[in-house]
Amino acid sequence: MKTSSKQPAEGGGEFYEKHKKVYPREVHGLFATLRVTGVLTLLGLYYLLPWLSWEGHQAVLFDLPARKFYIFTLTFWPQDFIYLAALLIISALALFFFTTLAGRLWCGYACPQTVWTEVFLWMERWFEGDRNKQIKLDNAPMAGGKFLRKSAKHTVWLLFSLWTGFTFVGYFTPITELGQAVLQFNTGPWETFWILFYGFATYGNAGWMREQVCIYMCPYARFQSAMFDKDTLLISYDEQRGEPRGSRKRSADPKNLGLGDCVDCTLCVQVCPTGIDIRDGLQYQCIGCAACVDVCNDVMGKMKYAPGLIRYTTENAMQGVPTRILRPRVTIYITLLCAITAALIYSMLIRLPLGLDVIRDRNALYRETNEGLIENIYILKIINMDKQAHEYHLTVSGLEGATLLLEKTDLLIDAGKVVTVPARIRIDPVHLKKIGYDVYFTLTAKDNSALHVRQKGRFIGPLNR
């Protein structure tokens, strides 16, 4: 993407440097293989999961209208929001832990921006060739061949982006129904909006903006250094070994020439997706993809030098100080991760598939019947989160002499249903010694006594008691 950000200044100068498109060279090696494996795995999960069925429903579906969230055998409801909060906390701690331990692993191998940009780069190479051919093509005048290549590339980019947006919406609308609606041009306004919006975001971020998202838009690049220490694994250039750099013949002895191991081939710059020179030291633009490690090791092999001129290492190791893996911050992150993960798993294992909400009628503190009895009105919302129907029995306790009035005290509720039940608690005022009492509604499944829930409500009586 070529955008002009220059502004004229006094004397004919310019304030900002014009953005130059980065043409990453294709690289092969251990870390490139790991990165490709990560891309294929993550995108495979993203595009295939919505098409999997599980026990009669989509394996992963966030059904917002029904307020149900399916994740394989688990069904979550809005009342289970605490699990989402715990999952977000675990994700944040995991990010901090891996960043402290090994730098920007997330950015280099798993970030959506990195993953989709990598795919868009593959497509670009299919249509426009390698780095040198792309530069030559962009510098050439617009002609028939160039127009066809560019048009084909952008067509495939757009189709892939729309498929990405379609898949995204497929996590919220059953994807088979969504597919039929798309084929019939009968999608709803929100579905249409999100398919186009997510597709446009993918096309713009991965196709055009690329490294600019990482450099200028991503907040993680700005505060990552706060999690680094001298024992964090980072991609580093061994300056003592590599300098002074300079070209030489393969058969030449660098010591006789007064040179270090760096042959100044600039391949480490050419493969960098953000266009930086790792030899200038640690920079916030580095996403830790290790492409420079792979290409440098390849060059070192051809020169018959030892590998590792650019490598994963720590600041302490570069200075000859032993690296400590277990250190206070790492220990704290591990402890918190284990504790919260264990608590989440335990909570989900003992999770009760039954919910009861008690909502007291606030239009009146109480009402007095023709018989002189005091009555409070409630709305009970009962959620059967189990996979089978149950008949439930409802009782009230906590207030001596109170009577629970329902149309039916035994309630048959289908699996995955929410039922609203009006209820009244009535009592003779002689039993009331104060203004307010805590009352407890207990809902028990008749076929499984272990399936029960107890919820507190409030009973209000006359003020002159």
N, C-alpha and C positions, 0 to 999 in steps of 0.2 A: 504494500500500500504506500503510495507516494502522496504525502500531504505537505503542503507548504505552511509552516508555522513561522516563517520569517516576517518581521515587521520592520519597515524602514526606520532608521535612526538618523540623528543629526550627523552630517558629514558623509552620508551615503552608506553608513554601516547598517548592520542588522542585529536585532536583539537575540534571536533564536536561530539555532541551526536547523536546516531543513531535514526532515526525517528521511532516512534512507532505508529502503526495503532490505530486510535481512534474507539472504538466500542460504539456508543451512545445507551444508554438504551431507550427503548420505554417509553413514558410518556403520561399521560392523564391528562386533566384539562382544565381550561378556555382558557389559551393561546395556548395550543396544539390544541384545537378546532378551534381557530381563525387562527392558522397557516395552518391547514389542509384545512379550508375553503378558505383561500387565495390561496393555492397551486391549489386546484381544480378549482377555479374561473379563475385564470390566465392561467393555462394550457388548460382549456376548451376554453377560448377565443383564445389562440394561435392555437390550433389544429382545431377548428371549423370555425373560421372566413374565411379562404380561400375557404371553401366549400359553403359559402352563396352567392347567386346571388341577384343582385340589379339592377333593371331597365335594364336588358339585358346584364349586365357585372358582373364580380366577385366583390363582395361587397368591398373588400380591395385588391387592385392590384397596384403594382408599376411597370408599363409597361415601362421599360427603353428604349427598341428599339423605341417605339412610343412616348416616352417622355411625357407620361401621367400617372397621379397618381390618382387612384380612391379610394375614401373613402366614401362609401355609396352614398349619393346624390351629393357629391362634387367631382369635377374633377380639379386637379391642374396640372400646366404646369411648365417648368423650370423657367419661369418668376415669378412664385409664390414662389420662394426660400425664400423670406423674411418671409413667414409664417412658414417655417421650422425653420428658425433662431429664430423667436419669440417663437416657441414651445420649442426649446431647452433651451432658456433662462428661460422660465416658469418652465420647468422641473428642471433646476439647482436651481432656487430660491425655488421651492417647497421642494427639497431635503435639502437645507440649513435650511429652515423654520422648517420642521419636525424634523431635527436633533437637532436644537437648542431647540425645544420644548420638544421632547421625545426621544432623543438619536437615536440609530440606528434602527429605525422602518423599513427602507428600507431593511437593511441587513437581519433582522430577519424574514420578512414576504413577501417581494416582489422581492428581488434580484434574477435574473435567476440562479445564482450559488446555492443559498439556495433552490429555488423551485425544480430544477432538482435533486439536491442532496437528497432532501427529498423523491422524487419518487424512486430514486435508492436505498435508504435505505429500503423503503417498499419492493421492489423486493428482496433485500438481505435477509430480514427477512422471506419472503415467502419460500425461498429455503434453508436457513441455520439456521433458528430459531432465537431465541432472542439473547441478548448479550452474555450470558454465553455459549450458544451452539455454537455461532460463534467463541468465543475464544478457546473453546475446539476443534472445527473442525480445526481451523488454526494450532493448536499445534499438531494435530494428524498427523501421517505419511500419505503420499498419498496412498490411497487405492481405491477400486472400488466405494464405497459409496461417499467418498469425491470427487473423480473425477467427478462423475455424477452430484453431487450438484453444484460444481464449474462450470462445463461445461454448465449446464442448466441456471445458473445465468448469466454467461457471454453471452450466446446466446440471452437471453431475453434482456440484456443490449444493445447488439449490434443491435438487431432488433428495439428496441425502439429508439436508437440513430439515426439509418438510417431513421426511420419514422420522427424523429425530423428534420433531414437535409432535407428530402423530403418536409416537411411542410414549412420550411424556404424558399426553392427555389420556393414553390408554391405561395409565396407572390410577386414574380417577373415574373414568368411564369404562365399563367392560369393553375390552378392545375389539372383540368380535362385533358387538353392536356398533361401536364407533366405526369400524371398517365398512360395515354395510351402509351406515349413514354417509360416510365419505363417498362411497361409490355411487350413491343415489343423490349426491349433492344436497343432503338433508341434515347437515350438522346444525346444532344449536348455536346461538351467538357466542356463548362463552367458549364452547369447544372450538369454534372457528377462530376466535381471537387467540386462544392459547396455542393452537397448532401453528398459526402464523407468527405469533410473537416469539415462541420458543425456537421456531425454525429460523426466523430472522436473527435472533440472538446468536444461534449457532453459526449461521452463515457469516455474520459480521465479526464475531469474536475469533472464530477459528480460521476464517478465510482471509479476513482483511486486517484486523487489529493485532492478532497474534501476540507477539512479545510485548506490545504496548499495554495489553491488559495486565501482564505480570509486572511491568515496570511502573506504570502510572496509576492503575486502577486497583490493584490488589493490596489491601491493607497489610496482609501477612508479610509482604516483602519489607515493610517499614519497621515492624516490631520484632521480626525474627531474631535479630542480633541480641535482643534482650535475653533470649533463652540459650545463647551460645556461651560456652566457657572454654578454657584452654584444653579441656578434655573432650570436646565435641568433635566428632568426625566430620571433616569438611574436605571438599575438593581443593587441593592446594598444589601450587607449582613450587618445586624444590629449587629455590633461587640459588642456593649455595652450589648445588650440583650443575644447574643449567647455565649459569652466567660465567663469563660473558658469552652471549649467544652469537651465532654466526653460521653461515653456510660453509660447507666443506665437502670434499669428495668422500665417498663411503670408505675408501681405503686409508684416508688420512687419519693420523693420530691427533685427537683434539688437544692433548697436552702440549705437543710440539708446536701447535698453532696458537697456544694460549687461549683456547676456547673451552667453554663448558659443553655439556651434552646437548643443549638446545641448538638445533640446526636452523632455527628461525624460519621454518617452513610455513608458519602461520595457519597450519591446518587446524590447530586448536581453536582458532578464531573462526575459521570457515565452517566448522561443524556446530558452533554454538548457536542455539535457537534464539538467544537474545542478543547476539552479536558482540559480546564482550571479549576481552583478552584476559584469560585467567592468569596470565603472567604478571598482570598489574596488581595482583593481590586479591583478597576477598572483597567482593562487591555485592551489593544487595540485589543486583539484577541477575545474579547466578541462581538458577533454579535447581541445581544439583542433579542434572540429568546424566552427568558423567560421560557425555559424548566426547569431551576433550581427553578424558582418560583413555578411552578406547583408541582414538586415532593416534594419540601420542605413543601409546604402547606399541601400536603397529609400526610407527616410524622408528621407534627405538629398536624393534626387532629387525627391521631392514638394515639399520645401521650397525647391528650387532652390539648395541649398548644394553645395559640392564634396564628392565622396565621400571615404571614408577616415577618417572620425572614429574608427571602430573598424576596424582593419586589421592585416594581417600586417606587422610591422616589427621592428626590433631596438632594443635599449636605446640603442645608440650613435646610431642614426638619429634616435631621439626627442630626443637631446641635441645633434643637429647634427654628430655625428662620423661620418666615412665608415665604412661597414660593410665588414669584411674577410670574404670568403667562404673563401678559402684561408688557414687559420691552422694552427698546429702540430697541434692535436688532430685537425682535419679531415684534414690530410695524413697523419697516422699511421693513422687509420681507413681511408682510401682505400688506402694502401700495403698494410696488412694484409689488407684485403678482396681486393684484386687478387691478392696473392701466394697466399693460401690458396685462393681460387677457381681460380686457374690450376693450382695443385698438385692440387686435387681433380679438375679436368677431365682433366689429363694422366694422373693415376693411373687414372682410369676408362677412358681411351682405351687404356692399355697393360695394363689389368687382364687377368690370366690366368684363363680359365674352368676352372681345374683346381685342386683342393685335395688336399693329402696331410698327414695327421696321423699321427705315429709315437708310439705309446704302448707303453712297455716294461713287460713283466710284472714287477711289483714284489713278487710273492710269493716269488721266489727270485732271488738275485743272478745265479746261473748254474746250469746242470745239466751233469752229466757223463754221456755216453752209455756204452753197454756197450763201445763201441770205444775209449773213453778220450778222445773228443773233447769240447770245451767248447762249450756251446750256450746262446744267449740267445733268449728268446721275445718276440715283439712282436705288437701288434695294429695294423694299418694301416687307417685310414679314408680312403677315396678318394672324392672328390666330383667328379662330372662336371657342372660348371656351364654347359657348352655346350648349344646347342639341338639337337645331334645326337649320336648314339651314337659312341663311339670305342673302338678296341681298343688297350690300353696295354701296354707292356712295362716290367717292373720289374727294376732291377738294384741292386746294392749296391757301394760302393767305400769306400776309406779304411782298410781293414784287409787287409793282404796275406795271401793264403791262405784268406780267408773264403769260405764258400759260402752262398748264399741258398737256402733251401728253402721252396717254395710248392707248393700243389696245382697251380697253373698260373702260369707266369711271364708269360703273355699273358692279359690280363683285358679282357673285353668289358663295357663299362658304358654303360647307356642314358643318354640326355639327362636331366639333372636328378635323377640317382640318387646315393645314398650307399651304398657297398659296404664292408663290413668284411672284411678279409682277414687271417687268422692267418699269421704268418711266423716263420721261425727262421733265425738265423745260426749256422753251425757252423764250427769251426776246430780244427785240430790245435794242442794247447797249446805245441808247439815254436815256433810263430810269435808267442807272447805274451811280450813282454819287460817289460810293466808291467801294472798292475791294470786300467786303463780305457783305452778308445779311443773316439774319435769315428768313427762310421760314417755314411755318407750313402746314403740311398735315393733313387734317381732313377726317376721315372715319365715315360715318353715315349709319346706317341700314335704308333702305327705309320703312320698316314696323314698325319701332320703333325708333323715333327720339331721345329717351333718351339713346339709345344704340349707342354711338359715342365715338370716341377717337381722341385726337389731339397730334401730335408728331412733334417735331422741327427738321429741317434739316438745312443745310448750303449751300448757293449759292455763288459761287466764280466767279468773273468777271475778265476782263483784268486788268493787273497791272498798265497800264498807265492812268487810270481814275483819 
